[in-house]
Amino acid sequence: MKVWARVRRDNKTIAQHTVEIAEKEAVRVPDWGEPIGELCHELNLSRPVILEKHIRDLLNFSHTAFRPGDFMEKVDFDRLEIELF
């Protein structure tokens, strides 16, 4: 399965990156912090706080979004979107 992250500001994509993970189904991923952390590292972002809501959205809709309030550090974008495909 591939996990795609894109950073959006003013409804425009300003950065994106994709990683591939070994699991074929989202429910089999033991720790979502690992692929999300790798994506954030590649995009030079701090790691967001991953809430149960984010995991539930990934499992149910194959998509979630992190807002600036989900980060401990100040960020200069509107949202970080994570999508599974």
C-alpha positions as CSV (number, residue, x, y, z in Angstrom):
1,M,0.0,0.0,0.0
2,K,1.2,3.5,-0.7
3,V,0.7,6.5,1.7
4,W,0.7,9.9,0.1
5,A,1.1,13.2,2.0
6,R,0.5,16.6,0.6
7,V,1.0,19.9,2.2
8,R,-1.6,22.5,1.3
9,R,-1.7,26.3,1.6
10,D,-4.5,28.4,0.2
11,N,-5.9,25.3,-1.5
12,K,-2.7,24.7,-3.4
13,T,-0.3,21.8,-3.0
14,I,3.1,23.2,-1.9
15,A,4.8,19.9,-1.2
16,Q,4.1,16.2,-1.5
17,H,5.8,12.8,-0.9
18,T,4.8,9.2,-1.1
19,V,6.0,6.2,0.8
20,E,5.2,2.5,0.3
21,I,4.5,0.3,3.3
22,A,4.4,-3.5,3.4
23,E,0.9,-3.9,4.7
24,K,-1.8,-4.3,2.0
25,E,-4.7,-3.3,4.3
26,A,-5.0,-0.2,6.5
27,V,-6.4,-2.2,9.4
28,R,-3.2,-4.3,9.5
29,V,-0.8,-1.3,10.1
30,P,0.4,-1.8,13.7
31,D,1.6,1.9,14.2
32,W,0.5,4.7,11.9
33,G,3.1,7.0,13.6
34,E,5.8,5.3,11.7
35,P,4.7,6.0,8.1
36,I,3.4,9.4,9.0
37,G,6.6,10.2,10.8
38,E,8.6,9.1,7.7
39,L,6.5,11.3,5.4
40,C,6.9,14.3,7.8
41,H,10.7,13.7,7.9
42,E,10.9,13.7,4.0
43,L,8.7,16.9,3.9
44,N,10.9,18.6,6.6
45,L,7.9,18.9,9.0
46,S,7.5,18.2,12.6
47,R,5.4,15.2,13.5
48,P,1.8,15.9,14.2
49,V,-0.1,14.6,17.2
50,I,-2.0,11.6,15.9
51,L,-5.4,11.3,17.4
52,E,-7.9,8.5,17.3
53,K,-9.9,10.6,14.9
54,H,-7.1,10.6,12.4
55,I,-6.7,6.8,12.6
56,R,-10.5,6.3,12.3
57,D,-10.6,8.5,9.2
58,L,-7.7,6.6,7.6
59,L,-9.4,3.2,8.3
60,N,-12.9,4.3,7.2
61,F,-12.1,6.8,4.4
62,S,-8.5,6.2,3.4
63,H,-7.9,9.9,4.0
64,T,-7.2,12.2,6.9
65,A,-6.0,15.8,7.4
66,F,-3.9,17.4,10.1
67,R,-4.5,21.1,10.8
68,P,-1.9,23.5,12.3
69,G,-3.4,22.9,15.8
70,D,-2.3,19.2,15.5
71,F,1.4,20.2,15.5
72,M,3.4,21.2,18.6
73,E,5.4,23.6,16.5
74,K,4.2,26.6,14.5
75,V,3.6,25.6,10.8
76,D,3.2,27.7,7.7
77,F,0.5,25.7,5.9
78,D,-3.2,25.2,6.2
79,R,-3.3,21.4,6.4
80,L,-1.3,18.2,5.9
81,E,-3.4,15.6,4.0
82,I,-2.6,11.9,4.2
83,E,-4.2,9.5,1.7
84,L,-3.9,5.8,1.2
85,F,-3.9,4.1,-2.2
